[in-house]
Amino acid sequence: MKRAVRGKPLDGVDQARNRLISSFRYKTERGFGTLKQNYGLSWARYLGARKLNYEWAFIGFGFNVKKAVNLCF
């Protein structure tokens, strides 16, 4: 996304481009925000890349299962 600079606002093409990008981006960012705020993923619980990958994978799996159950009922 492009940002306006002081004294130079965005033109119509850049505004349309930002609007198109934001419609896809907010869906992804909302999921990451929920994981960080509600599931404590703003801090690393373990040391080491492999353990952190497992942590993110299991929490992401649980998050997706919870979303799927809420969509079904």
PyRosetta script that sets phi, psi and omega in degrees:
from pyrosetta import init, pose_from_sequence

init()
pose = pose_from_sequence("MKRAVRGKPLDGVDQARNRLISSFRYKTERGFGTLKQNYGLSWARYLGARKLNYEWAFIGFGFNVKKAVNLCF")
pose.set_psi(1, 148.6)
pose.set_omega(1, 179.7)
pose.set_phi(2, -101.3)
pose.set_psi(2, 149.4)
pose.set_omega(2, 179.3)
pose.set_phi(3, -115.1)
pose.set_psi(3, 148.9)
pose.set_omega(3, 175.4)
pose.set_phi(4, -79.7)
pose.set_psi(4, 149.1)
pose.set_omega(4, 178.2)
pose.set_phi(5, -111.2)
pose.set_psi(5, 153.0)
pose.set_omega(5, -179.2)
pose.set_phi(6, -54.8)
pose.set_psi(6, 126.3)
pose.set_omega(6, 178.9)
pose.set_phi(7, 85.3)
pose.set_psi(7, -3.7)
pose.set_omega(7, 179.9)
pose.set_phi(8, -140.0)
pose.set_psi(8, 88.4)
pose.set_omega(8, -179.4)
pose.set_phi(9, -70.8)
pose.set_psi(9, 163.9)
pose.set_omega(9, 178.5)
pose.set_phi(10, -71.4)
pose.set_psi(10, 145.4)
pose.set_omega(10, 175.5)
pose.set_phi(11, -85.5)
pose.set_psi(11, 176.9)
pose.set_omega(11, -175.1)
pose.set_phi(12, -62.7)
pose.set_psi(12, -35.6)
pose.set_omega(12, -179.2)
pose.set_phi(13, -66.3)
pose.set_psi(13, -45.0)
pose.set_omega(13, 180.0)
pose.set_phi(14, -67.5)
pose.set_psi(14, -36.2)
pose.set_omega(14, 176.9)
pose.set_phi(15, -64.7)
pose.set_psi(15, -41.7)
pose.set_omega(15, 178.5)
pose.set_phi(16, -65.9)
pose.set_psi(16, -39.9)
pose.set_omega(16, 178.2)
pose.set_phi(17, -63.0)
pose.set_psi(17, -44.6)
pose.set_omega(17, 178.6)
pose.set_phi(18, -63.0)
pose.set_psi(18, -39.3)
pose.set_omega(18, 179.2)
pose.set_phi(19, -64.1)
pose.set_psi(19, -40.7)
pose.set_omega(19, 179.2)
pose.set_phi(20, -66.5)
pose.set_psi(20, -44.0)
pose.set_omega(20, -179.8)
pose.set_phi(21, -66.3)
pose.set_psi(21, -40.9)
pose.set_omega(21, -175.5)
pose.set_phi(22, -65.9)
pose.set_psi(22, -28.6)
pose.set_omega(22, 179.6)
pose.set_phi(23, -66.0)
pose.set_psi(23, -31.3)
pose.set_omega(23, 176.1)
pose.set_phi(24, -86.5)
pose.set_psi(24, -37.6)
pose.set_omega(24, -172.4)
pose.set_phi(25, -68.9)
pose.set_psi(25, -37.5)
pose.set_omega(25, -174.1)
pose.set_phi(26, -67.8)
pose.set_psi(26, -28.7)
pose.set_omega(26, 178.6)
pose.set_phi(27, -65.5)
pose.set_psi(27, -40.1)
pose.set_omega(27, 179.1)
pose.set_phi(28, -74.3)
pose.set_psi(28, -44.9)
pose.set_omega(28, -178.2)
pose.set_phi(29, -64.2)
pose.set_psi(29, -33.1)
pose.set_omega(29, 178.9)
pose.set_phi(30, -63.1)
pose.set_psi(30, -40.5)
pose.set_omega(30, 178.1)
pose.set_phi(31, -64.6)
pose.set_psi(31, -44.3)
pose.set_omega(31, 178.4)
pose.set_phi(32, -65.1)
pose.set_psi(32, -37.9)
pose.set_omega(32, 178.4)
pose.set_phi(33, -64.1)
pose.set_psi(33, -40.6)
pose.set_omega(33, 177.7)
pose.set_phi(34, -64.6)
pose.set_psi(34, -43.2)
pose.set_omega(34, 179.1)
pose.set_phi(35, -62.3)
pose.set_psi(35, -40.0)
pose.set_omega(35, -177.5)
pose.set_phi(36, -74.2)
pose.set_psi(36, -39.7)
pose.set_omega(36, -176.8)
pose.set_phi(37, -80.2)
pose.set_psi(37, -44.1)
pose.set_omega(37, -172.0)
pose.set_phi(38, -95.2)
pose.set_psi(38, -22.3)
pose.set_omega(38, -175.7)
pose.set_phi(39, -113.4)
pose.set_psi(39, 7.0)
pose.set_omega(39, 173.6)
pose.set_phi(40, 70.2)
pose.set_psi(40, 30.5)
pose.set_omega(40, -177.7)
pose.set_phi(41, -93.1)
pose.set_psi(41, 15.7)
pose.set_omega(41, 175.1)
pose.set_phi(42, -82.8)
pose.set_psi(42, -12.8)
pose.set_omega(42, 177.2)
pose.set_phi(43, -126.0)
pose.set_psi(43, 145.6)
pose.set_omega(43, 178.2)
pose.set_phi(44, -81.6)
pose.set_psi(44, 130.3)
pose.set_omega(44, -179.7)
pose.set_phi(45, -88.2)
pose.set_psi(45, -27.6)
pose.set_omega(45, -176.3)
pose.set_phi(46, -122.7)
pose.set_psi(46, 163.1)
pose.set_omega(46, 174.7)
pose.set_phi(47, -103.6)
pose.set_psi(47, 137.8)
pose.set_omega(47, 178.8)
pose.set_phi(48, 108.4)
pose.set_psi(48, 139.6)
pose.set_omega(48, -175.5)
pose.set_phi(49, -65.7)
pose.set_psi(49, -38.8)
pose.set_omega(49, -177.6)
pose.set_phi(50, -65.2)
pose.set_psi(50, -43.8)
pose.set_omega(50, 179.5)
pose.set_phi(51, -65.8)
pose.set_psi(51, -38.0)
pose.set_omega(51, 178.2)
pose.set_phi(52, -67.6)
pose.set_psi(52, -36.8)
pose.set_omega(52, 176.6)
pose.set_phi(53, -63.5)
pose.set_psi(53, -40.4)
pose.set_omega(53, 176.9)
pose.set_phi(54, -64.3)
pose.set_psi(54, -42.3)
pose.set_omega(54, 179.9)
pose.set_phi(55, -60.4)
pose.set_psi(55, -49.0)
pose.set_omega(55, 179.7)
pose.set_phi(56, -64.0)
pose.set_psi(56, -37.9)
pose.set_omega(56, -178.8)
pose.set_phi(57, -65.9)
pose.set_psi(57, -45.5)
pose.set_omega(57, -178.6)
pose.set_phi(58, -68.9)
pose.set_psi(58, -40.5)
pose.set_omega(58, 179.0)
pose.set_phi(59, -69.2)
pose.set_psi(59, -39.2)
pose.set_omega(59, 176.1)
pose.set_phi(60, -63.5)
pose.set_psi(60, -39.2)
pose.set_omega(60, 177.1)
pose.set_phi(61, -62.8)
pose.set_psi(61, -46.6)
pose.set_omega(61, 178.5)
pose.set_phi(62, -62.3)
pose.set_psi(62, -39.8)
pose.set_omega(62, 178.4)
pose.set_phi(63, -62.4)
pose.set_psi(63, -44.7)
pose.set_omega(63, -179.9)
pose.set_phi(64, -67.3)
pose.set_psi(64, -37.1)
pose.set_omega(64, 177.3)
pose.set_phi(65, -65.3)
pose.set_psi(65, -42.4)
pose.set_omega(65, 179.1)
pose.set_phi(66, -62.7)
pose.set_psi(66, -41.4)
pose.set_omega(66, 177.3)
pose.set_phi(67, -63.6)
pose.set_psi(67, -40.5)
pose.set_omega(67, -179.2)
pose.set_phi(68, -65.3)
pose.set_psi(68, -41.0)
pose.set_omega(68, 179.3)
pose.set_phi(69, -65.2)
pose.set_psi(69, -41.7)
pose.set_omega(69, 179.8)
pose.set_phi(70, -66.5)
pose.set_psi(70, -30.6)
pose.set_omega(70, 177.8)
pose.set_phi(71, -72.8)
pose.set_psi(71, -31.0)
pose.set_omega(71, -176.9)
pose.set_phi(72, -79.7)
pose.set_psi(72, -28.9)
pose.set_omega(72, -174.5)
pose.set_phi(73, -115.6)
pose.dump_pdb("model.pdb")
